[in-house]
Amino acid sequence: MPFTTHTQELSTLAQLGFPINPYNKNAKSLKEVWEISQSLNKEKDDLPYPIDGLVVKLNGTDLVERLGVVGKTPRGWCAIKFKAEEVTTRILGVTWQVGRTGKVTPVAELEPVELAGTTVKRASLHNYKEFLEKDLHFHDTLVVRKAGEIIPEVVSVLYNLRPNDSQTGFPFPDQCPSCRTSLVTSNTEVDLMCPNTEGCSAQIIGRLSYFTQRNLGNITGLSEKQLEKFIEKFGISDIPDIYQLPFVEIAEMEGFGAKSVENLQESVEKSRIIEGYKFLAGLGLEGVGPEVAKLICEKLEENEENEIFES
C-alpha cells in the first residue's frame, strides 16, 4: 500500500487491529519535538513499561527513503535519550574479565541494588586506567547507572563516605585470569592486555562466540560453555575448527542430546554459505565491524568488475 506519511502508516495499522502507542505525536518544529520529549520524560515513571527515551521520525516517507539507511538505522530517524537513573551502593570486590581481543577489564562486585527495573550486582569499571584513577577501597560507596539503560557502569566514587578504617585499594592482576600469561599494558597504557592470543582460552571463546552470533556466522546452539568443553576436549582454537567438530563424539558427551547435536550440526553446515562482509566482520579484526566490512567488500567487488571490464 502506498503511503506518503508515517502518520498514515500508523493509522492503517491501527485500523487493521495492531496496537499503536498512544504517546505518538506529530510535531511541527524542533522546539515542539523537544517540548514533547521533556513532557514524556516527566511522565515515564508512570508508564506500565520502562523507557530510556523516544524516537523522532521524519513524517514524509519519500524523504526517509531518499535519505537511506546506515546499517539497520534509517537516516530519517534519531533518538532522544533521557538521563539515566543513578543509584548508590557499596563495592565488595573487583574481578577481571578477559575479552576476545585480550583486553583484561575490571568489574566491580556490588551489594545488590535495584536499578532501572533489575537487581544489579556487578558494574563495569571500563578499563585498567580508570580502575587506577578511581583508587577503589573495600566498602566504598559508588554511584552506578546503566549505560544505554542496559549495561551497569560505575559513574563515580563518593570519597566523602569512605570509612575511616577503610582497607587499602584493590590489587590488579599481573597474570591473565584465564591462561596465567604475564600481562602487559597497551600502547596507550589505558588497558591491561594478555598477549597470549593463540593459547588463551578466554580469548578463543570470545572470538568464536563473536563469529557465531546471529548477525554474522549465525550458528545457534553453540554457547560459551559448550565452546569451553570443545576447547578442552578437541583443542579447537579458530573458526575453521568449528567446521571440523566431531559430532559423533559430541553426541556421546555428557549434557548433549541427539537432537541438540543434530541441530548444532545443521546450523554449522548452513553457516558454510555466508555473505562475504559477514565473514570478514566475523574475523574480529580491530576496527572492522559489519558496516566497515560491507564497504570493504563492495569496493573489492567494484574493483573486480572493473578489472574484468578492462580485460
ChimeraX commands (.cxc) that place a marker at each C-alpha (Angstrom):
marker #1 position 0.00,0.00,0.00 radius 0.5
marker #1 position 1.38,3.43,-0.90 radius 0.5
marker #1 position 1.82,5.85,1.99 radius 0.5
marker #1 position 3.07,9.41,1.84 radius 0.5
marker #1 position 3.49,9.83,5.61 radius 0.5
marker #1 position 4.36,7.75,8.65 radius 0.5
marker #1 position 1.15,9.01,10.24 radius 0.5
marker #1 position -0.82,7.23,7.51 radius 0.5
marker #1 position 1.12,4.02,8.15 radius 0.5
marker #1 position 0.30,4.09,11.86 radius 0.5
marker #1 position -3.35,4.91,11.18 radius 0.5
marker #1 position -3.66,1.95,8.81 radius 0.5
marker #1 position -2.01,-0.40,11.32 radius 0.5
marker #1 position -4.49,0.75,13.97 radius 0.5
marker #1 position -7.42,0.11,11.61 radius 0.5
marker #1 position -6.09,-3.40,10.98 radius 0.5
marker #1 position -6.12,-4.10,14.72 radius 0.5
marker #1 position -2.44,-3.63,15.60 radius 0.5
marker #1 position -1.79,-1.86,18.93 radius 0.5
marker #1 position -0.40,1.64,18.39 radius 0.5
marker #1 position 1.49,3.53,21.07 radius 0.5
marker #1 position -0.87,6.21,22.42 radius 0.5
marker #1 position 2.06,8.57,23.06 radius 0.5
marker #1 position 2.79,9.06,19.34 radius 0.5
marker #1 position 2.54,12.75,18.44 radius 0.5
marker #1 position 3.16,14.99,15.45 radius 0.5
marker #1 position 5.47,17.97,15.87 radius 0.5
marker #1 position 5.76,20.96,13.54 radius 0.5
marker #1 position 9.17,22.18,14.73 radius 0.5
marker #1 position 12.30,21.06,16.57 radius 0.5
marker #1 position 11.19,23.17,19.52 radius 0.5
marker #1 position 7.95,21.20,19.68 radius 0.5
marker #1 position 9.87,17.92,19.42 radius 0.5
marker #1 position 11.94,18.94,22.45 radius 0.5
marker #1 position 8.86,20.01,24.44 radius 0.5
marker #1 position 7.18,16.65,23.76 radius 0.5
marker #1 position 10.34,14.78,24.85 radius 0.5
marker #1 position 10.58,16.73,28.12 radius 0.5
marker #1 position 6.90,16.15,28.86 radius 0.5
marker #1 position 7.33,12.40,28.28 radius 0.5
marker #1 position 10.42,12.38,30.48 radius 0.5
marker #1 position 8.29,13.65,33.39 radius 0.5
marker #1 position 5.60,11.00,32.75 radius 0.5
marker #1 position 7.87,8.00,32.10 radius 0.5
marker #1 position 7.80,6.67,35.67 radius 0.5
marker #1 position 4.02,6.27,35.40 radius 0.5
marker #1 position 4.20,4.14,32.24 radius 0.5
marker #1 position 3.50,0.37,32.51 radius 0.5
marker #1 position 6.91,-0.34,30.97 radius 0.5
marker #1 position 10.41,1.20,31.27 radius 0.5
marker #1 position 11.73,3.57,28.58 radius 0.5
marker #1 position 15.06,5.35,28.18 radius 0.5
marker #1 position 13.98,7.93,25.59 radius 0.5
marker #1 position 11.98,8.36,22.40 radius 0.5
marker #1 position 12.50,8.09,18.65 radius 0.5
marker #1 position 11.98,11.10,16.40 radius 0.5
marker #1 position 10.99,10.27,12.82 radius 0.5
marker #1 position 10.54,12.39,9.73 radius 0.5
marker #1 position 6.91,12.03,8.71 radius 0.5
marker #1 position 7.38,12.07,4.93 radius 0.5
marker #1 position 8.09,8.54,3.70 radius 0.5
marker #1 position 9.61,9.78,0.42 radius 0.5
marker #1 position 12.21,11.87,2.27 radius 0.5
marker #1 position 13.06,8.99,4.62 radius 0.5
marker #1 position 13.57,6.72,1.61 radius 0.5
marker #1 position 15.81,9.27,-0.15 radius 0.5
marker #1 position 17.97,9.69,2.96 radius 0.5
marker #1 position 18.60,5.94,3.05 radius 0.5
marker #1 position 19.76,3.59,5.77 radius 0.5
marker #1 position 23.03,3.12,7.70 radius 0.5
marker #1 position 23.24,-0.49,8.91 radius 0.5
marker #1 position 19.74,-1.02,10.27 radius 0.5
marker #1 position 19.07,2.63,11.10 radius 0.5
marker #1 position 17.22,4.97,8.71 radius 0.5
marker #1 position 18.87,8.39,8.48 radius 0.5
marker #1 position 15.42,9.91,8.83 radius 0.5
marker #1 position 15.18,8.71,12.42 radius 0.5
marker #1 position 17.06,9.76,15.56 radius 0.5
marker #1 position 16.79,9.16,19.30 radius 0.5
marker #1 position 16.47,11.48,22.26 radius 0.5
marker #1 position 17.80,9.72,25.36 radius 0.5
marker #1 position 16.75,10.64,28.88 radius 0.5
marker #1 position 19.29,11.00,31.65 radius 0.5
marker #1 position 20.00,7.55,33.08 radius 0.5
marker #1 position 18.76,6.70,36.58 radius 0.5
marker #1 position 21.60,6.67,39.12 radius 0.5
marker #1 position 21.75,4.84,42.46 radius 0.5
marker #1 position 24.35,4.32,45.18 radius 0.5
marker #1 position 25.70,1.06,46.56 radius 0.5
marker #1 position 28.88,-0.31,48.10 radius 0.5
marker #1 position 31.68,-2.21,46.42 radius 0.5
marker #1 position 32.57,-5.67,47.77 radius 0.5
marker #1 position 35.31,-6.68,45.37 radius 0.5
marker #1 position 36.78,-6.46,41.87 radius 0.5
marker #1 position 37.04,-9.26,39.31 radius 0.5
marker #1 position 38.89,-9.16,35.99 radius 0.5
marker #1 position 37.48,-10.46,32.70 radius 0.5
marker #1 position 39.40,-11.34,29.53 radius 0.5
marker #1 position 37.81,-10.33,26.21 radius 0.5
marker #1 position 38.29,-11.69,22.69 radius 0.5
marker #1 position 40.93,-9.05,21.90 radius 0.5
marker #1 position 42.98,-9.89,25.01 radius 0.5
marker #1 position 41.82,-6.81,26.92 radius 0.5
marker #1 position 41.52,-7.51,30.66 radius 0.5
marker #1 position 38.61,-5.50,32.07 radius 0.5
marker #1 position 37.83,-4.77,35.75 radius 0.5
marker #1 position 34.29,-5.40,37.03 radius 0.5
marker #1 position 33.01,-4.12,40.36 radius 0.5
marker #1 position 31.20,-6.65,42.58 radius 0.5
marker #1 position 28.45,-4.76,44.40 radius 0.5
marker #1 position 25.98,-5.02,47.20 radius 0.5
marker #1 position 22.74,-5.81,45.28 radius 0.5
marker #1 position 20.77,-2.70,44.37 radius 0.5
marker #1 position 17.60,-2.06,42.34 radius 0.5
marker #1 position 18.33,-0.08,39.18 radius 0.5
marker #1 position 16.05,0.61,36.20 radius 0.5
marker #1 position 13.85,-2.39,36.90 radius 0.5
marker #1 position 16.51,-5.01,37.68 radius 0.5
marker #1 position 18.74,-6.06,40.57 radius 0.5
marker #1 position 22.34,-5.07,39.85 radius 0.5
marker #1 position 25.23,-6.97,41.46 radius 0.5
marker #1 position 28.06,-6.10,39.07 radius 0.5
marker #1 position 29.11,-2.99,37.15 radius 0.5
marker #1 position 31.80,-2.23,34.59 radius 0.5
marker #1 position 34.85,-0.19,35.55 radius 0.5
marker #1 position 35.71,0.09,31.83 radius 0.5
marker #1 position 39.50,-0.25,31.84 radius 0.5
marker #1 position 42.72,-0.54,33.82 radius 0.5
marker #1 position 43.44,3.23,33.72 radius 0.5
marker #1 position 40.02,4.13,35.12 radius 0.5
marker #1 position 40.43,1.45,37.80 radius 0.5
marker #1 position 43.69,3.07,38.95 radius 0.5
marker #1 position 42.28,6.60,38.84 radius 0.5
marker #1 position 39.27,5.71,40.98 radius 0.5
marker #1 position 41.51,4.27,43.74 radius 0.5
marker #1 position 38.73,1.99,45.00 radius 0.5
marker #1 position 38.67,0.72,48.60 radius 0.5
marker #1 position 36.61,-2.06,50.14 radius 0.5
marker #1 position 33.09,-0.83,51.03 radius 0.5
marker #1 position 33.49,2.46,49.13 radius 0.5
marker #1 position 30.14,3.97,48.13 radius 0.5
marker #1 position 29.71,4.13,44.35 radius 0.5
marker #1 position 27.29,5.89,42.03 radius 0.5
marker #1 position 26.05,3.37,39.46 radius 0.5
marker #1 position 23.90,3.71,36.34 radius 0.5
marker #1 position 23.02,1.67,33.26 radius 0.5
marker #1 position 24.87,2.75,30.12 radius 0.5
marker #1 position 22.19,2.97,27.44 radius 0.5
marker #1 position 19.79,1.55,30.03 radius 0.5
marker #1 position 21.45,-1.87,29.54 radius 0.5
marker #1 position 24.97,-2.31,30.95 radius 0.5
marker #1 position 25.60,-1.23,34.58 radius 0.5
marker #1 position 28.63,1.02,34.96 radius 0.5
marker #1 position 30.37,2.84,37.79 radius 0.5
marker #1 position 29.98,6.61,37.39 radius 0.5
marker #1 position 31.91,7.87,40.40 radius 0.5
marker #1 position 33.14,7.17,43.94 radius 0.5
marker #1 position 31.76,9.11,46.91 radius 0.5
marker #1 position 35.07,9.53,48.73 radius 0.5
marker #1 position 33.45,11.62,51.49 radius 0.5
marker #1 position 31.57,8.47,52.58 radius 0.5
marker #1 position 34.70,6.31,52.78 radius 0.5
marker #1 position 35.01,4.72,56.27 radius 0.5
marker #1 position 37.91,5.98,58.37 radius 0.5
marker #1 position 39.15,2.42,58.88 radius 0.5
marker #1 position 38.86,1.63,55.15 radius 0.5
marker #1 position 41.17,-1.05,53.81 radius 0.5
marker #1 position 43.68,-0.21,51.08 radius 0.5
marker #1 position 42.76,-0.30,47.41 radius 0.5
marker #1 position 42.07,-3.45,45.41 radius 0.5
marker #1 position 45.08,-5.04,43.68 radius 0.5
marker #1 position 45.27,-5.50,39.93 radius 0.5
marker #1 position 46.48,-8.76,38.34 radius 0.5
marker #1 position 49.92,-9.29,36.82 radius 0.5
marker #1 position 48.84,-12.58,35.20 radius 0.5
marker #1 position 45.95,-13.36,32.86 radius 0.5
marker #1 position 42.99,-14.72,34.89 radius 0.5
marker #1 position 42.42,-17.29,32.14 radius 0.5
marker #1 position 45.82,-18.60,31.00 radius 0.5
marker #1 position 48.23,-17.15,33.62 radius 0.5
marker #1 position 50.35,-15.41,30.98 radius 0.5
marker #1 position 52.11,-12.25,32.24 radius 0.5
marker #1 position 50.02,-9.21,31.38 radius 0.5
marker #1 position 51.28,-6.13,29.55 radius 0.5
marker #1 position 49.86,-2.62,29.21 radius 0.5
marker #1 position 48.52,-1.41,25.87 radius 0.5
marker #1 position 50.40,1.19,23.81 radius 0.5
marker #1 position 48.09,3.86,25.22 radius 0.5
marker #1 position 48.56,2.49,28.77 radius 0.5
marker #1 position 44.78,2.51,29.14 radius 0.5
marker #1 position 44.30,-1.26,29.18 radius 0.5
marker #1 position 45.89,-4.39,30.58 radius 0.5
marker #1 position 46.39,-6.95,27.80 radius 0.5
marker #1 position 47.00,-10.69,27.61 radius 0.5
marker #1 position 49.49,-11.24,24.76 radius 0.5
marker #1 position 48.72,-14.98,24.50 radius 0.5
marker #1 position 46.30,-14.60,21.59 radius 0.5
marker #1 position 46.66,-18.19,20.34 radius 0.5
marker #1 position 46.58,-20.08,23.64 radius 0.5
marker #1 position 44.31,-18.08,25.96 radius 0.5
marker #1 position 41.01,-19.97,26.21 radius 0.5
marker #1 position 39.05,-16.84,27.20 radius 0.5
marker #1 position 40.19,-15.06,24.04 radius 0.5
marker #1 position 39.45,-18.12,21.91 radius 0.5
marker #1 position 35.95,-18.42,23.37 radius 0.5
marker #1 position 35.38,-14.69,22.83 radius 0.5
marker #1 position 36.47,-14.81,19.18 radius 0.5
marker #1 position 34.43,-17.92,18.38 radius 0.5
marker #1 position 31.36,-16.58,20.18 radius 0.5
marker #1 position 31.69,-13.34,18.25 radius 0.5
marker #1 position 31.76,-15.19,14.93 radius 0.5
marker #1 position 28.76,-17.37,15.75 radius 0.5
marker #1 position 26.39,-14.53,16.70 radius 0.5
marker #1 position 23.19,-14.16,14.70 radius 0.5
marker #1 position 24.14,-11.17,12.53 radius 0.5
marker #1 position 27.46,-12.78,11.48 radius 0.5
marker #1 position 28.03,-16.57,11.29 radius 0.5
marker #1 position 24.57,-17.27,12.74 radius 0.5
marker #1 position 25.44,-20.58,14.39 radius 0.5
marker #1 position 22.81,-21.37,17.00 radius 0.5
marker #1 position 23.24,-23.81,19.86 radius 0.5
marker #1 position 26.92,-23.06,20.42 radius 0.5
marker #1 position 27.16,-21.40,23.83 radius 0.5
marker #1 position 30.31,-20.25,25.61 radius 0.5
marker #1 position 30.06,-23.22,27.99 radius 0.5
marker #1 position 29.92,-25.62,25.04 radius 0.5
marker #1 position 32.87,-23.89,23.37 radius 0.5
marker #1 position 34.83,-24.25,26.60 radius 0.5
marker #1 position 34.19,-28.00,26.57 radius 0.5
marker #1 position 35.20,-28.27,22.90 radius 0.5
marker #1 position 38.43,-26.33,23.54 radius 0.5
marker #1 position 39.31,-28.69,26.38 radius 0.5
marker #1 position 38.34,-31.93,24.62 radius 0.5
marker #1 position 39.07,-31.27,20.93 radius 0.5
marker #1 position 41.56,-28.40,21.09 radius 0.5
marker #1 position 39.59,-26.05,18.86 radius 0.5
marker #1 position 41.12,-22.60,18.63 radius 0.5
marker #1 position 39.96,-20.91,15.43 radius 0.5
marker #1 position 36.94,-20.50,13.15 radius 0.5
marker #1 position 37.87,-23.37,10.76 radius 0.5
marker #1 position 37.87,-25.75,13.74 radius 0.5
marker #1 position 34.11,-25.23,14.14 radius 0.5
marker #1 position 33.63,-26.91,10.75 radius 0.5
marker #1 position 35.75,-29.90,11.80 radius 0.5
marker #1 position 33.85,-30.69,15.00 radius 0.5
marker #1 position 33.38,-34.48,15.51 radius 0.5
marker #1 position 29.61,-34.51,16.04 radius 0.5
marker #1 position 29.52,-38.28,16.61 radius 0.5
marker #1 position 31.83,-37.87,19.61 radius 0.5
marker #1 position 29.92,-34.80,20.81 radius 0.5
marker #1 position 26.70,-36.84,20.90 radius 0.5
marker #1 position 28.37,-39.16,23.43 radius 0.5
marker #1 position 29.42,-36.30,25.73 radius 0.5
marker #1 position 27.52,-35.58,28.94 radius 0.5
marker #1 position 24.91,-32.86,28.53 radius 0.5
marker #1 position 24.45,-33.31,24.79 radius 0.5
marker #1 position 21.28,-34.93,23.45 radius 0.5
marker #1 position 20.94,-36.44,19.98 radius 0.5
marker #1 position 18.52,-33.74,18.84 radius 0.5
marker #1 position 20.62,-30.83,20.14 radius 0.5
marker #1 position 23.72,-32.21,18.39 radius 0.5
marker #1 position 21.72,-32.70,15.20 radius 0.5
marker #1 position 20.51,-29.09,15.35 radius 0.5
marker #1 position 24.02,-27.83,16.05 radius 0.5
marker #1 position 25.45,-29.75,13.10 radius 0.5
marker #1 position 22.71,-28.43,10.82 radius 0.5
marker #1 position 23.38,-24.86,11.97 radius 0.5
marker #1 position 27.13,-25.26,11.37 radius 0.5
marker #1 position 26.52,-26.62,7.87 radius 0.5
marker #1 position 24.17,-23.77,6.99 radius 0.5
marker #1 position 26.79,-21.24,8.06 radius 0.5
marker #1 position 29.21,-22.52,5.38 radius 0.5
marker #1 position 27.33,-20.25,2.96 radius 0.5
marker #1 position 27.72,-16.74,4.31 radius 0.5
marker #1 position 27.82,-13.24,2.85 radius 0.5
marker #1 position 31.37,-12.04,2.38 radius 0.5
marker #1 position 31.06,-8.98,4.59 radius 0.5
marker #1 position 29.63,-11.06,7.45 radius 0.5
marker #1 position 32.58,-13.45,7.25 radius 0.5
marker #1 position 35.05,-10.56,7.17 radius 0.5
marker #1 position 33.40,-8.87,10.15 radius 0.5
marker #1 position 33.24,-12.21,11.99 radius 0.5
marker #1 position 37.03,-12.47,11.95 radius 0.5
marker #1 position 37.03,-9.81,14.67 radius 0.5
marker #1 position 39.68,-7.56,13.11 radius 0.5
marker #1 position 40.13,-4.35,15.08 radius 0.5
marker #1 position 38.05,-1.55,13.57 radius 0.5
marker #1 position 36.28,-3.83,11.10 radius 0.5
marker #1 position 32.65,-4.21,12.15 radius 0.5
marker #1 position 29.76,-5.19,9.85 radius 0.5
marker #1 position 29.42,-1.72,8.27 radius 0.5
marker #1 position 33.13,-1.28,7.54 radius 0.5
marker #1 position 33.30,-4.87,6.28 radius 0.5
marker #1 position 30.40,-4.19,3.93 radius 0.5
marker #1 position 32.17,-1.13,2.49 radius 0.5
marker #1 position 35.40,-3.12,2.00 radius 0.5
marker #1 position 33.57,-5.94,0.21 radius 0.5
marker #1 position 31.65,-3.52,-2.01 radius 0.5
marker #1 position 34.94,-1.85,-3.01 radius 0.5
marker #1 position 36.58,-5.21,-3.75 radius 0.5
marker #1 position 33.61,-6.26,-5.91 radius 0.5
marker #1 position 33.76,-2.92,-7.71 radius 0.5
marker #1 position 37.48,-3.34,-8.43 radius 0.5
marker #1 position 36.92,-6.91,-9.62 radius 0.5
marker #1 position 34.20,-5.79,-12.03 radius 0.5
marker #1 position 36.45,-3.03,-13.39 radius 0.5
marker #1 position 39.32,-5.46,-13.94 radius 0.5
marker #1 position 37.06,-7.86,-15.84 radius 0.5
marker #1 position 35.70,-5.00,-17.94 radius 0.5
marker #1 position 39.18,-3.67,-18.74 radius 0.5
marker #1 position 40.50,-7.09,-19.73 radius 0.5
marker link #1:1,2 radius 0.2
marker link #1:2,3 radius 0.2
marker link #1:3,4 radius 0.2
marker link #1:4,5 radius 0.2
marker link #1:5,6 radius 0.2
marker link #1:6,7 radius 0.2
marker link #1:7,8 radius 0.2
marker link #1:8,9 radius 0.2
marker link #1:9,10 radius 0.2
marker link #1:10,11 radius 0.2
marker link #1:11,12 radius 0.2
marker link #1:12,13 radius 0.2
marker link #1:13,14 radius 0.2
marker link #1:14,15 radius 0.2
marker link #1:15,16 radius 0.2
marker link #1:16,17 radius 0.2
marker link #1:17,18 radius 0.2
marker link #1:18,19 radius 0.2
marker link #1:19,20 radius 0.2
marker link #1:20,21 radius 0.2
marker link #1:21,22 radius 0.2
marker link #1:22,23 radius 0.2
marker link #1:23,24 radius 0.2
marker link #1:24,25 radius 0.2
marker link #1:25,26 radius 0.2
marker link #1:26,27 radius 0.2
marker link #1:27,28 radius 0.2
marker link #1:28,29 radius 0.2
marker link #1:29,30 radius 0.2
marker link #1:30,31 radius 0.2
marker link #1:31,32 radius 0.2
marker link #1:32,33 radius 0.2
marker link #1:33,34 radius 0.2
marker link #1:34,35 radius 0.2
marker link #1:35,36 radius 0.2
marker link #1:36,37 radius 0.2
marker link #1:37,38 radius 0.2
marker link #1:38,39 radius 0.2
marker link #1:39,40 radius 0.2
marker link #1:40,41 radius 0.2
marker link #1:41,42 radius 0.2
marker link #1:42,43 radius 0.2
marker link #1:43,44 radius 0.2
marker link #1:44,45 radius 0.2
marker link #1:45,46 radius 0.2
marker link #1:46,47 radius 0.2
marker link #1:47,48 radius 0.2
marker link #1:48,49 radius 0.2
marker link #1:49,50 radius 0.2
marker link #1:50,51 radius 0.2
marker link #1:51,52 radius 0.2
marker link #1:52,53 radius 0.2
marker link #1:53,54 radius 0.2
marker link #1:54,55 radius 0.2
marker link #1:55,56 radius 0.2
marker link #1:56,57 radius 0.2
marker link #1:57,58 radius 0.2
marker link #1:58,59 radius 0.2
marker link #1:59,60 radius 0.2
marker link #1:60,61 radius 0.2
marker link #1:61,62 radius 0.2
marker link #1:62,63 radius 0.2
marker link #1:63,64 radius 0.2
marker link #1:64,65 radius 0.2
marker link #1:65,66 radius 0.2
marker link #1:66,67 radius 0.2
marker link #1:67,68 radius 0.2
marker link #1:68,69 radius 0.2
marker link #1:69,70 radius 0.2
marker link #1:70,71 radius 0.2
marker link #1:71,72 radius 0.2
marker link #1:72,73 radius 0.2
marker link #1:73,74 radius 0.2
marker link #1:74,75 radius 0.2
marker link #1:75,76 radius 0.2
marker link #1:76,77 radius 0.2
marker link #1:77,78 radius 0.2
marker link #1:78,79 radius 0.2
marker link #1:79,80 radius 0.2
marker link #1:80,81 radius 0.2
marker link #1:81,82 radius 0.2
marker link #1:82,83 radius 0.2
marker link #1:83,84 radius 0.2
marker link #1:84,85 radius 0.2
marker link #1:85,86 radius 0.2
marker link #1:86,87 radius 0.2
marker link #1:87,88 radius 0.2
marker link #1:88,89 radius 0.2
marker link #1:89,90 radius 0.2
marker link #1:90,91 radius 0.2
marker link #1:91,92 radius 0.2
marker link #1:92,93 radius 0.2
marker link #1:93,94 radius 0.2
marker link #1:94,95 radius 0.2
marker link #1:95,96 radius 0.2
marker link #1:96,97 radius 0.2
marker link #1:97,98 radius 0.2
marker link #1:98,99 radius 0.2
marker link #1:99,100 radius 0.2
marker link #1:100,101 radius 0.2
marker link #1:101,102 radius 0.2
marker link #1:102,103 radius 0.2
marker link #1:103,104 radius 0.2
marker link #1:104,105 radius 0.2
marker link #1:105,106 radius 0.2
marker link #1:106,107 radius 0.2
marker link #1:107,108 radius 0.2
marker link #1:108,109 radius 0.2
marker link #1:109,110 radius 0.2
marker link #1:110,111 radius 0.2
marker link #1:111,112 radius 0.2
marker link #1:112,113 radius 0.2
marker link #1:113,114 radius 0.2
marker link #1:114,115 radius 0.2
marker link #1:115,116 radius 0.2
marker link #1:116,117 radius 0.2
marker link #1:117,118 radius 0.2
marker link #1:118,119 radius 0.2
marker link #1:119,120 radius 0.2
marker link #1:120,121 radius 0.2
marker link #1:121,122 radius 0.2
marker link #1:122,123 radius 0.2
marker link #1:123,124 radius 0.2
marker link #1:124,125 radius 0.2
marker link #1:125,126 radius 0.2
marker link #1:126,127 radius 0.2
marker link #1:127,128 radius 0.2
marker link #1:128,129 radius 0.2
marker link #1:129,130 radius 0.2
marker link #1:130,131 radius 0.2
marker link #1:131,132 radius 0.2
marker link #1:132,133 radius 0.2
marker link #1:133,134 radius 0.2
marker link #1:134,135 radius 0.2
marker link #1:135,136 radius 0.2
marker link #1:136,137 radius 0.2
marker link #1:137,138 radius 0.2
marker link #1:138,139 radius 0.2
marker link #1:139,140 radius 0.2
marker link #1:140,141 radius 0.2
marker link #1:141,142 radius 0.2
marker link #1:142,143 radius 0.2
marker link #1:143,144 radius 0.2
marker link #1:144,145 radius 0.2
marker link #1:145,146 radius 0.2
marker link #1:146,147 radius 0.2
marker link #1:147,148 radius 0.2
marker link #1:148,149 radius 0.2
marker link #1:149,150 radius 0.2
marker link #1:150,151 radius 0.2
marker link #1:151,152 radius 0.2
marker link #1:152,153 radius 0.2
marker link #1:153,154 radius 0.2
marker link #1:154,155 radius 0.2
marker link #1:155,156 radius 0.2
marker link #1:156,157 radius 0.2
marker link #1:157,158 radius 0.2
marker link #1:158,159 radius 0.2
marker link #1:159,160 radius 0.2
marker link #1:160,161 radius 0.2
marker link #1:161,162 radius 0.2
marker link #1:162,163 radius 0.2
marker link #1:163,164 radius 0.2
marker link #1:164,165 radius 0.2
marker link #1:165,166 radius 0.2
marker link #1:166,167 radius 0.2
marker link #1:167,168 radius 0.2
marker link #1:168,169 radius 0.2
marker link #1:169,170 radius 0.2
marker link #1:170,171 radius 0.2
marker link #1:171,172 radius 0.2
marker link #1:172,173 radius 0.2
marker link #1:173,174 radius 0.2
marker link #1:174,175 radius 0.2
marker link #1:175,176 radius 0.2
marker link #1:176,177 radius 0.2
marker link #1:177,178 radius 0.2
marker link #1:178,179 radius 0.2
marker link #1:179,180 radius 0.2
marker link #1:180,181 radius 0.2
marker link #1:181,182 radius 0.2
marker link #1:182,183 radius 0.2
marker link #1:183,184 radius 0.2
marker link #1:184,185 radius 0.2
marker link #1:185,186 radius 0.2
marker link #1:186,187 radius 0.2
marker link #1:187,188 radius 0.2
marker link #1:188,189 radius 0.2
marker link #1:189,190 radius 0.2
marker link #1:190,191 radius 0.2
marker link #1:191,192 radius 0.2
marker link #1:192,193 radius 0.2
marker link #1:193,194 radius 0.2
marker link #1:194,195 radius 0.2
marker link #1:195,196 radius 0.2
marker link #1:196,197 radius 0.2
marker link #1:197,198 radius 0.2
marker link #1:198,199 radius 0.2
marker link #1:199,200 radius 0.2
marker link #1:200,201 radius 0.2
marker link #1:201,202 radius 0.2
marker link #1:202,203 radius 0.2
marker link #1:203,204 radius 0.2
marker link #1:204,205 radius 0.2
marker link #1:205,206 radius 0.2
marker link #1:206,207 radius 0.2
marker link #1:207,208 radius 0.2
marker link #1:208,209 radius 0.2
marker link #1:209,210 radius 0.2
marker link #1:210,211 radius 0.2
marker link #1:211,212 radius 0.2
marker link #1:212,213 radius 0.2
marker link #1:213,214 radius 0.2
marker link #1:214,215 radius 0.2
marker link #1:215,216 radius 0.2
marker link #1:216,217 radius 0.2
marker link #1:217,218 radius 0.2
marker link #1:218,219 radius 0.2
marker link #1:219,220 radius 0.2
marker link #1:220,221 radius 0.2
marker link #1:221,222 radius 0.2
marker link #1:222,223 radius 0.2
marker link #1:223,224 radius 0.2
marker link #1:224,225 radius 0.2
marker link #1:225,226 radius 0.2
marker link #1:226,227 radius 0.2
marker link #1:227,228 radius 0.2
marker link #1:228,229 radius 0.2
marker link #1:229,230 radius 0.2
marker link #1:230,231 radius 0.2
marker link #1:231,232 radius 0.2
marker link #1:232,233 radius 0.2
marker link #1:233,234 radius 0.2
marker link #1:234,235 radius 0.2
marker link #1:235,236 radius 0.2
marker link #1:236,237 radius 0.2
marker link #1:237,238 radius 0.2
marker link #1:238,239 radius 0.2
marker link #1:239,240 radius 0.2
marker link #1:240,241 radius 0.2
marker link #1:241,242 radius 0.2
marker link #1:242,243 radius 0.2
marker link #1:243,244 radius 0.2
marker link #1:244,245 radius 0.2
marker link #1:245,246 radius 0.2
marker link #1:246,247 radius 0.2
marker link #1:247,248 radius 0.2
marker link #1:248,249 radius 0.2
marker link #1:249,250 radius 0.2
marker link #1:250,251 radius 0.2
marker link #1:251,252 radius 0.2
marker link #1:252,253 radius 0.2
marker link #1:253,254 radius 0.2
marker link #1:254,255 radius 0.2
marker link #1:255,256 radius 0.2
marker link #1:256,257 radius 0.2
marker link #1:257,258 radius 0.2
marker link #1:258,259 radius 0.2
marker link #1:259,260 radius 0.2
marker link #1:260,261 radius 0.2
marker link #1:261,262 radius 0.2
marker link #1:262,263 radius 0.2
marker link #1:263,264 radius 0.2
marker link #1:264,265 radius 0.2
marker link #1:265,266 radius 0.2
marker link #1:266,267 radius 0.2
marker link #1:267,268 radius 0.2
marker link #1:268,269 radius 0.2
marker link #1:269,270 radius 0.2
marker link #1:270,271 radius 0.2
marker link #1:271,272 radius 0.2
marker link #1:272,273 radius 0.2
marker link #1:273,274 radius 0.2
marker link #1:274,275 radius 0.2
marker link #1:275,276 radius 0.2
marker link #1:276,277 radius 0.2
marker link #1:277,278 radius 0.2
marker link #1:278,279 radius 0.2
marker link #1:279,280 radius 0.2
marker link #1:280,281 radius 0.2
marker link #1:281,282 radius 0.2
marker link #1:282,283 radius 0.2
marker link #1:283,284 radius 0.2
marker link #1:284,285 radius 0.2
marker link #1:285,286 radius 0.2
marker link #1:286,287 radius 0.2
marker link #1:287,288 radius 0.2
marker link #1:288,289 radius 0.2
marker link #1:289,290 radius 0.2
marker link #1:290,291 radius 0.2
marker link #1:291,292 radius 0.2
marker link #1:292,293 radius 0.2
marker link #1:293,294 radius 0.2
marker link #1:294,295 radius 0.2
marker link #1:295,296 radius 0.2
marker link #1:296,297 radius 0.2
marker link #1:297,298 radius 0.2
marker link #1:298,299 radius 0.2
marker link #1:299,300 radius 0.2
marker link #1:300,301 radius 0.2
marker link #1:301,302 radius 0.2
marker link #1:302,303 radius 0.2
marker link #1:303,304 radius 0.2
marker link #1:304,305 radius 0.2
marker link #1:305,306 radius 0.2
marker link #1:306,307 radius 0.2
marker link #1:307,308 radius 0.2
marker link #1:308,309 radius 0.2
marker link #1:309,310 radius 0.2
marker link #1:310,311 radius 0.2
view
